[in-house]
Amino acid sequence: MPVVQLQYKDRVISRHRVEPGGTLTIGRHPESDVVIDNAAVSGKHAKIDGLEGGYFITDLKSTNGTFINSAMISTCQLKHGDSIVIGRHRLIFGYARGETRPERELAPLDKTMVMDSARQRAAVPVSEINAYLSILKGGNGDIPLTKKVTKIGKDAACDIVVAGFGVGKVSLTISKMPKGFQVNYVSGFKRPRINGEPLRTSLKLREFDTLDIGSTRIQFVYRESLLM
């Protein structure tokens, strides 16, 4: 199983194994699996999950962020040799020699989910938010649906960038209609799923519909009461 090696400067402080199907928590809180006692580190800073298809790190809305190979991320699939920077500490993720790795280790632009939900929500007046996407798997937080068209896919230009084999550059769009929201399939070898069923063309979204795109699962939340 993979190992995460905690370092400070050039000194190795500790090593931690990541169990398949398990979670490794990282933070300043003493109950974290990997404790980093530094003021730049949040109490619950990040976590690594062993999920189907690989291992994923998620920033838990930390104050100073989580960086993979110098890029700030929200959720990211880890590959052998990745350098995770939290505060002034570095964690190196790696597989043991001869250990089976995921069939496809994604390239940097493919593996990074670009979303800063707290900042997005803060930038939009609450009165204008009548629907949002809640991240259930492969990320963290809520994304307000305030644009006329929200693009989701692996292209860096999408509003939400997701990872996964066969995901289109723009996998789907969510359009804001006069009454409600509509999801539209755009491209990709692997079609997104709505409530477990492949999305063929377009559908009107209903409260609590779930969408699976690549390694990410999100839920649509829309209440008439939010309009009041």
N, C-alpha and C positions, 0 to 999 in steps of 0.2 A: 504494500500500500504506500501511497505517496508520503513524503516527509516534508514538514515545514521547518526550516532552520532559522531561528531568531538570531540576528546579529546586531551589534552596536559597534560602529566603525569597522575594524577588522577582527573583532573578537566574537566568537560564537558563544551565545548565552545559553541557549537551550534548543532541543529538537523535539518536534511533536509529530506523531503519526496522524493521518487523516483517514478515518474509517470509511469504507464504502457505505453509503446511506446514512452516514453520521454528520455531525456538525462540529466544527472547531471554532470557538468564539475567541475574539481578540479584543483587548481593551485594558483600560486602567483599573477597572473594577477587580478586586481580589478573587472573585468567583469566576473570572474568565479562564478559559483553558490556556490561553497565552496571555500572561499578564505583562503589560508594558507600563512601568511606573514612571510616567513622564507627563508633564503638564500639557503638552501638545496633543496628547492622546485622550480621546473621550472615554467615559466609563464603559460604554458598549460601543466600540468603534467599528468593528467589521466582523464578518463571519465567513467561514469556508464550508460549503455544503458538498457532500459527495452524492451527486445525483446521477440518474441514468444518462450515460453518454459523457460523463466527465466530472470535473470538480470546478465549482464556481465560487468566486469571492464576491461578497456584497458589502458595500459601505452602508452602515446603519445610521445614516444621517449625521455623521460625525461633524464636529466643528471645523476641523482642518483638512478633511478629505483623505481618501485612500488613492495611492498612485501605483500603477502597474507599468514598469519600464518607462517611467517619467510621465505617463499619461494619467490624468485624473479620471477615475471611473466611478460608476454607480454599481454596475454588475458586470462581471467579466469571467469568461471561461479561462481557467488556468492551464498553461502548458509547461512542459519540463523546462526548468531554468528561469522561469519568470521571477522578477525581482519586485517584491511588494514593499512599498515605502509607507510607513505610518509614523508620523512625527519625525524623530531623528533615528528611528530604528528601521532595519531592513529585514524582511523575511524572504528566504529563497525557497521556492516550491520545486520539488523534484521527485521523479520516480526512481525506484531502486533499479540497479542494472538487471536487465532481463525481464523487468516487470511489464505486463501488458498495459499498453496505453490506449486511449480512445482512438477509434479508427481514423478520425479526422481532427487534428488539432488546428483550430481556426486561426486565420491570419488576423492581425491586430484590428483592422477595420471591421472584420466579420464578427469578432468576438465581443465587442464592446457595446453595451447598451447605453445610449446617450440619453440620460434623463436626470434632471435635477428637480424633482417634483416639489420640494419645499420652496425653491426659488420661483418656479413657474406659478405655483399657487399664490405666493406672496405678491407677484407682479400683476395679478388679475383681481379686480374688485370682486368680493364675494357675491355681490348682487348679480354679477354677470355669469356666474358659474351655475349651470343647471344640469350638468352631466360631467362625469369624469371616468377615467379608467383606473381601476385599483389593481396593483401588481400583486398577483398571488404566487407566482413562481418565476425565478430568474431575475428578480429585482426587488425593489422596496419603495412603497409610497403610492401616492395618487397623482394622476396626470389630468388636469382640467381639460375638457374639450371645449375650447373657446374659439377655435379657428373654423372657417367654413369647411375646410378639408384638412384632415389630419392624416399624414402618410406614415405607414409603418413598414419597415423592411430592413435589409442589411446595408443599404446605401447610406453613407455618412450624411447625406443631405436630408434624410428622412427626419420627421419630428421625433419618432421613437425608433432607435436602431436596435435590432434584435439579432441574435446568433442562431445558427442552425443550418444543417445540410439541406440544400434544395430550396432555401428561402429566397424569394425574388428580391431584386434591388428595391422595388416597391412591391411588397407582398399584397397589401390591401390598403384601402383608404376608408376613413370614416367621415361621411359627409353630414353636415348640419342642415337639416331640412326645416321647412316651416313648422312641421309638427313631428318632432323626434329626430332620430339619427339613423343613417343607413350605412351598412358596411358593404364594401365593393371589392371583389377579388380583382387583382391587377396582373400579377405575374408570379412565376416561381414553379420549379418542378414539384415541390411539395406544397400542396395547397393548405392554407390555414383551416382550422376546424372551429366550428361554432357549436358549442354544447356537444362536442364529440363527433359531429358530422362535418365532412368536407364542405367548404364553401364553394359553391358552383359559380354563382354570378353575384347577385346582390340580395340583401335581406334587410328588413327593418329591424333594428336592434330593440330588444325588450329588456326591461329591468332585470339585472343580475345575469344576463347572458355571459357565458365564458368564451374567450377566444384563445386558441392555442396557435402560436406562430413560432416555429422553430422550437427553441428551448424555453420559450417564455409563455406564461399563462396570465391573461389579464381578464378582469371582470368589468362589464359595463354597468355603471350605476347612474340611473336617471329617475328622478322623482319629481312629480308635479309640484310637490311642496317646496322644492328648491326654487321654483319660479315666484313664489309668494313673498 
